[in-house]
Amino acid sequence: MQSRTLGRTGRAVSPVGLGTWQFGGDWGPVSEQDANAVMDASVEAGVTLFDTADVYGDGRSEQLIGSWRASNPDVPLTIATKMGRRAEQEPSNYVAANFREWVDRSRRNLRQDTLDLVQLHCPPTAVFDDDAVYDALDALVADGSIAAYGVSVETADQALTAIARPGVASIQIILNAFRLKPLDRVLPAAREAGVGILARVPLASGLLSGKYTPETTFPEQDHRNYNRHGEAFDQGETFSGVDFEDGVRAAQAFAACLPEGVSVPQAAIAWVIAQDGVTAAIPGARNPVQARSNAEAGSLPDVPGLDRTVHDLYDQWFRAAVHDRW
């Protein structure tokens, strides 16, 4: 895979990274051995970007990555983490003292003196307009605790507010074939400002794996079971907020438009990273086969007509339901 510059961080990263929410357990259990195998396979396939968060397994994901990194110190790698979701989602919690505590905990978990990239983890909307928040983040850069900071957002409006801040290096936002709103204004604004875009949930929580049917069920502890309607956190984080059965049918139509030999998840990831302004997609993987397959999407040849297919399916199945929500 050819590298891309991750916005204002100046760091070169692969266009397909590795998301590690699954290491925390919200996609069903993943053993340490399996997590290590996924990281091994990802790096062997050319991945140079891992994305995690302090809330994934209450630090377990960070700790697994930190341990793996300690055993592989010479591998070129950018580790992006996130902070803020372990606390009550009140704007008053987004202050310098808490940032220091959260960052120091992640530094211990990841075994890094200086964190490569720290992102506010989908904070309340008021946080994006608070000058003191950015002053506190700038102070962490100045003292060497973090090399750069960004934000993970739920909505396009939050992204646009953050992009206007000169210290914000990157935006993480849901972007996939079933969630196209970031194409309207977020990607153009990020390109103009030199801000990186990390596209999360690129497979719509597995809908774009092509494996599901309307009868598919998920374990009790899997967010695709317990958060399908936004019971635990923002509904948009699970299946991109689309109706599960509609998503299955749209994924089947997506698959039917692909040429022989092109898998649904690879085409879905390749479409995301082909969008002008996207730095990287960060799909998760629970085993080495998935990790290698995801990485191979970074060098997939153009699929004729794929972009038109994506837009037609979105207009048919999802625009009315999700476009104005996020």
C-alpha positions in Angstrom: 0.0 0.0 0.0 1.2 3.5 -0.7 1.3 5.8 2.3 -0.7 9.0 2.8 -0.1 11.9 5.1 -2.3 11.9 8.1 -3.3 15.6 8.1 -1.5 18.0 10.3 0.3 15.2 12.1 2.7 15.0 9.1 2.9 11.2 9.7 2.8 8.8 6.8 0.2 6.0 7.3 -1.3 3.2 5.2 -4.7 4.0 3.6 -6.1 0.9 5.3 -5.5 0.8 9.1 -6.7 -1.5 11.8 -9.5 -0.6 14.1 -9.3 -2.3 17.5 -12.7 -1.8 19.2 -13.1 -5.6 18.9 -10.1 -6.2 21.3 -12.2 -4.6 24.0 -15.0 -7.2 23.8 -17.9 -5.3 22.4 -17.9 -7.6 19.3 -17.7 -10.8 21.4 -14.6 -12.1 23.1 -11.2 -11.9 21.4 -8.3 -13.6 23.2 -4.9 -12.1 23.6 -3.5 -14.7 21.2 -6.1 -13.8 18.6 -5.5 -10.1 19.0 -1.7 -10.6 18.5 -2.4 -12.7 15.4 -4.5 -9.9 14.0 -1.9 -7.3 14.6 0.8 -9.5 13.1 -1.2 -10.2 10.0 -2.1 -6.5 9.6 1.5 -5.3 9.8 2.7 -8.1 7.5 0.1 -6.9 4.9 1.4 -3.4 5.1 -0.8 -1.7 7.7 1.0 1.1 9.6 -2.0 2.6 11.5 -3.8 1.2 14.5 -6.8 3.0 16.1 -7.9 2.3 19.6 -9.5 4.1 22.6 -9.2 4.1 26.4 -12.8 2.9 26.7 -12.4 -0.3 24.6 -12.5 -3.0 27.3 -11.7 -0.2 29.8 -8.1 -0.1 28.5 -7.7 -3.7 27.4 -7.4 -2.8 23.7 -4.7 -0.2 24.5 -2.9 -2.7 26.8 -2.9 -5.4 24.1 -1.5 -3.0 21.6 1.1 -1.7 24.0 2.3 -5.2 24.7 2.5 -6.1 21.1 4.3 -2.8 20.3 6.9 -3.6 23.0 7.6 -6.9 21.3 7.8 -5.2 17.9 9.6 -2.0 18.6 11.1 -1.5 15.1 7.8 -1.8 13.2 6.9 1.6 11.6 3.5 2.3 13.2 1.2 5.1 14.2 -1.1 4.4 17.1 -4.1 6.7 17.4 -6.1 6.5 20.6 -9.2 8.3 21.9 -10.2 9.7 25.3 -13.3 10.9 27.1 -15.9 8.2 27.0 -15.0 6.7 30.3 -16.4 9.8 32.0 -20.0 11.0 32.2 -20.7 12.8 28.9 -20.9 16.3 30.4 -19.0 19.2 28.9 -17.7 20.1 32.4 -15.6 16.9 32.3 -13.6 18.0 29.3 -11.0 20.0 31.2 -7.2 20.1 31.5 -7.0 18.1 34.7 -9.0 15.2 33.3 -7.1 15.3 30.0 -3.9 14.9 31.9 -5.3 11.9 33.8 -6.7 10.3 30.7 -3.6 10.8 28.6 -1.3 9.5 31.4 -3.4 6.4 31.7 -3.2 5.8 27.9 0.6 6.4 28.0 0.9 3.7 30.6 -1.4 1.3 28.7 0.3 1.9 25.4 3.8 2.1 26.9 4.5 5.3 25.1 6.1 8.4 26.6 4.5 10.5 23.8 1.2 9.4 22.3 1.2 9.6 18.5 -2.4 10.9 18.2 -5.1 11.5 20.8 -8.6 12.1 19.7 -11.5 13.4 21.8 -14.0 10.5 21.6 -17.3 11.8 20.3 -17.7 14.4 23.1 -20.9 16.5 23.6 -21.4 19.1 21.0 -20.7 22.0 23.3 -17.1 20.7 23.7 -16.3 21.5 20.1 -16.9 25.2 20.7 -14.9 25.5 23.9 -11.6 27.5 23.5 -10.3 26.1 26.8 -10.5 22.5 25.4 -8.2 23.3 22.6 -5.9 25.3 24.9 -5.6 22.2 27.2 -4.8 19.9 24.2 -2.2 22.4 22.9 -0.6 22.3 26.3 -0.3 18.5 26.1 1.4 18.8 22.8 3.7 21.5 24.1 4.9 19.3 27.1 5.5 16.3 24.9 2.7 14.1 26.3 1.1 13.8 22.9 2.4 14.5 19.4 -0.9 15.6 17.9 -4.6 15.7 18.6 -7.8 15.2 16.7 -11.5 14.5 17.3 -13.8 11.7 16.7 -17.3 13.0 15.8 -20.8 11.8 15.4 -22.1 14.5 13.1 -20.9 16.4 10.1 -21.5 19.7 11.9 -19.2 18.7 14.7 -16.5 17.8 12.2 -16.8 21.2 10.5 -16.5 23.0 13.8 -13.3 21.1 14.6 -11.7 21.5 11.2 -11.8 25.2 11.7 -9.5 24.9 14.7 -5.8 25.3 13.7 -4.5 22.6 16.1 -6.8 19.8 15.1 -4.8 17.3 13.0 -7.5 14.8 12.1 -11.1 14.0 12.1 -12.5 10.6 12.6 -16.0 10.1 11.2 -18.3 7.4 10.0 -18.1 7.0 6.3 -19.2 4.0 4.3 -21.4 3.0 1.4 -24.4 3.4 3.7 -23.4 6.8 5.2 -22.5 9.4 2.6 -23.1 12.7 4.2 -19.4 13.5 4.9 -18.9 13.7 1.2 -21.1 16.9 1.0 -19.0 19.3 3.1 -16.7 17.5 5.6 -14.3 16.0 3.1 -14.0 19.2 1.0 -13.4 21.3 4.2 -10.8 18.8 5.5 -8.9 18.9 2.1 -8.8 22.6 2.1 -7.6 22.8 5.7 -5.0 20.0 5.4 -6.8 17.9 8.1 -6.7 14.2 7.9 -9.9 12.0 7.7 -10.1 8.6 9.4 -13.1 6.8 8.1 -14.5 4.5 10.8 -17.2 1.8 10.5 -16.3 1.4 6.8 -18.1 -2.0 6.7 -21.2 -0.7 8.5 -20.6 -2.9 11.5 -20.3 -5.9 9.2 -23.3 -5.3 7.0 -20.8 -4.8 4.2 -19.1 -8.0 4.9 -21.7 -9.7 2.7 -22.1 -12.5 5.3 -25.4 -11.5 7.0 -29.0 -12.5 6.4 -32.1 -11.1 8.0 -32.0 -14.1 10.4 -28.4 -13.4 11.6 -28.2 -12.9 15.4 -25.4 -11.6 17.6 -24.1 -12.5 21.1 -25.7 -10.7 24.1 -22.5 -8.7 24.8 -22.1 -7.6 21.1 -23.2 -4.0 20.4 -24.9 -5.2 17.3 -27.4 -6.8 19.6 -27.6 -4.4 22.6 -27.3 -1.0 20.8 -29.2 -1.6 17.6 -31.6 1.2 18.4 -29.2 3.4 20.4 -29.9 1.9 23.8 -26.3 2.3 25.1 -24.7 5.0 22.9 -25.3 6.8 19.6 -27.3 4.6 17.3 -25.1 5.6 14.4 -22.2 3.6 15.7 -24.1 0.3 15.2 -24.8 -0.6 11.5 -24.3 3.1 10.7 -27.8 3.7 12.1 -29.5 1.9 9.3 -32.3 -0.6 9.7 -30.6 -4.1 9.9 -32.8 -5.8 7.4 -32.6 -2.9 4.9 -28.9 -3.0 5.3 -28.7 -6.7 4.6 -30.8 -6.3 1.4 -28.7 -3.3 0.2 -25.5 -5.2 0.9 -26.9 -8.1 -1.3 -27.6 -5.6 -4.1 -24.1 -4.1 -3.6 -22.6 -7.6 -3.9 -24.6 -8.4 -7.1 -23.0 -5.4 -8.8 -19.4 -6.5 -8.2 -17.3 -8.4 -10.8 -16.2 -11.9 -10.1 -13.3 -12.2 -7.8 -14.0 -8.9 -5.9 -15.3 -9.5 -2.4 -17.9 -7.3 -0.8 -15.8 -6.0 2.1 -12.8 -5.3 -0.1 -14.9 -3.3 -2.5 -16.6 -1.4 0.3 -13.2 -0.5 1.9 -11.7 0.4 -1.5 -14.6 2.7 -2.2 -14.1 4.6 1.1 -10.3 5.1 0.6 -10.9 6.3 -3.0 -12.9 9.3 -1.8 -10.9 12.5 -2.2 -9.8 13.7 1.2 -9.9 10.3 3.0 -6.6 9.5 4.6 -7.4 6.0 5.8 -10.2 3.6 6.6 -10.0 1.7 9.9 -11.9 -1.6 9.6 -11.7 -4.0 12.5 -10.7 -7.6 12.2 -11.2 -10.6 14.6 -8.8 -13.0 12.8 -5.8 -12.9 10.5 -7.8 -13.8 7.4 -10.0 -10.8 7.9 -7.0 -8.6 8.6 -5.2 -9.6 5.4 -8.4 -9.3 3.3 -9.0 -5.8 4.6 -5.4 -4.7 3.9 -5.6 -6.1 0.4 -8.4 -3.5 -0.3 -5.6 -0.9 -0.2 -4.3 -2.1 -3.6 -7.6 -3.2 -5.2 -7.9 -2.0 -8.8 -10.8 0.4 -9.6 -14.1 -1.4 -9.9 -16.0 0.2 -12.9 -19.3 1.7 -11.9 -18.8 1.2 -8.2 -19.2 4.8 -7.2 -22.5 5.1 -9.1 -23.7 1.9 -7.5 -23.0 3.2 -4.0 -24.9 6.5 -4.7 -27.8 4.7 -6.3 -28.2 2.3 -3.4 -27.8 5.1 -0.8 -30.6 7.1 -2.5 -32.8 4.1 -2.7 -32.3 2.6 0.8 -30.9 5.1 3.2 -30.8 8.8 2.4 -34.2 9.6 3.7 -33.6 7.7 7.0 -30.0 8.8 7.9 -28.7 11.7 5.9 -30.1 14.5 8.0 -29.5 12.7 11.4 -25.7 12.8 11.4 
